[in-house]
Amino acid sequence: MSYALLHFLVGSTGAGKTTHAIDFCEQAGAVRFSIDEWMARLFWMDAPQPIEADWAMARVQRCSEQIWERLHGGILGRADGGGDGGP
């Protein structure tokens, strides 16, 4: 049985997390999931102005759930032979 390894990057705004994650994933051949990229692509163009915290957090939660489903059913599932292998 092989195991998947997850790396989480946490830090302050502007600390360089995204830059480090991009470099790391290129070097390691890893897959990167960024909540900021998902939010920008899926929701920000429809965001109310000014941004409402409840509106944004509901969508962050949905993106987070989708990312975890993809990890569990795809990437992590393949590590032990399970999962659907889907994107």
C-alpha positions as CSV (number, residue, x, y, z in Angstrom):
1,M,0.0,0.0,0.0
2,S,1.3,3.5,-0.8
3,Y,0.4,6.6,1.0
4,A,-0.4,10.1,-0.3
5,L,1.4,13.0,1.4
6,L,-0.3,16.3,1.9
7,H,1.5,19.6,2.5
8,F,-0.5,22.5,3.9
9,L,0.9,26.1,3.7
10,V,-0.5,28.5,6.2
11,G,0.6,32.1,6.8
12,S,-0.2,35.8,6.7
13,T,-1.5,37.6,3.7
14,G,1.5,38.5,1.4
15,A,3.8,36.0,3.2
16,G,4.6,34.2,-0.1
17,K,2.5,31.1,0.3
18,T,1.3,31.0,-3.3
19,T,4.8,31.6,-4.7
20,H,6.3,28.9,-2.5
21,A,3.4,26.5,-3.4
22,I,3.9,27.0,-7.1
23,D,7.7,26.4,-6.9
24,F,7.2,23.4,-4.6
25,C,4.6,21.8,-6.9
26,E,6.8,22.3,-10.0
27,Q,9.8,20.7,-8.3
28,A,7.9,17.9,-6.6
29,G,5.4,17.1,-9.4
30,A,2.7,17.8,-6.9
31,V,-0.9,19.0,-7.4
32,R,-1.8,22.4,-6.0
33,F,-5.2,23.4,-4.8
34,S,-5.7,27.1,-4.0
35,I,-8.9,28.3,-2.5
36,D,-8.1,31.8,-3.8
37,E,-7.9,30.6,-7.4
38,W,-11.2,28.6,-7.1
39,M,-13.0,31.6,-5.6
40,A,-11.7,34.0,-8.3
41,R,-12.7,31.7,-11.1
42,L,-16.0,30.6,-9.8
43,F,-17.5,33.5,-7.8
44,W,-15.7,36.9,-7.7
45,M,-17.2,38.1,-10.9
46,D,-20.7,37.7,-9.4
47,A,-19.8,39.1,-6.0
48,P,-21.9,41.8,-4.4
49,Q,-20.3,45.1,-4.0
50,P,-19.1,45.7,-1.3
51,I,-18.2,42.1,-0.6
52,E,-20.5,40.6,2.1
53,A,-18.7,38.3,4.5
54,D,-21.5,35.8,4.7
55,W,-21.7,35.6,0.9
56,A,-18.0,35.0,0.6
57,M,-17.7,32.5,3.4
58,A,-20.6,30.4,2.1
59,R,-18.7,30.1,-1.2
60,V,-15.3,29.5,0.5
61,Q,-17.0,26.6,2.3
62,R,-18.4,25.1,-0.9
63,C,-15.0,25.4,-2.6
64,S,-13.3,23.8,0.4
65,E,-15.7,20.9,0.4
66,Q,-15.2,20.4,-3.4
67,I,-11.4,20.4,-3.0
68,W,-11.6,17.8,-0.2
69,E,-13.9,15.6,-2.2
70,R,-11.5,15.7,-5.2
71,L,-8.6,14.9,-2.9
72,H,-10.4,12.0,-1.2
73,G,-12.0,10.5,-4.2
74,G,-9.2,11.1,-6.7
75,I,-5.7,11.7,-5.5
76,L,-5.8,10.2,-2.1
77,G,-8.1,7.4,-3.2
78,R,-5.6,6.3,-5.9
79,A,-2.8,6.0,-3.3
80,D,-4.5,3.0,-1.8
81,G,-6.1,1.7,-4.9
82,G,-9.6,3.2,-4.2
83,G,-11.3,6.3,-5.4
84,D,-12.7,7.1,-8.8
85,G,-9.5,8.7,-10.1
86,G,-11.6,11.6,-11.3
87,P,-10.5,15.2,-11.5
